[in-house]
Amino acid sequence: FYDSSKVVKEGVLSIYDHASVAAFSFRLDTEVVVILVNTKNAVVNYTIPSDLGNTSWTEAISDVSITLSGELNLTPYEFLILKNN
């Protein structure tokens, strides 16, 4: 994914503060990639930041569609790499 993603290499980085989730995004023109990583060996309820709320994404690895709103439950060590639709 990294090799073919200009937005991850050259985009503007934004970091979302959370004690248990490494959460950040890269933006380049209209392209956005969001990466969420549960760093704990426990389920974490992650509150979606307002600028990402009610938005639709495609998970880059599985190609599954996902909508971010409210809270997201992340299983232990789960990670998501999301591309905007």
Helices and strands as residue ranges (DSSP letters): G 2-4, H 6-10, E 12-16, E 21-28, E 31-38, E 44-47, G 50-52, E 55-59, E 65-68, E 71-74, E 79-84
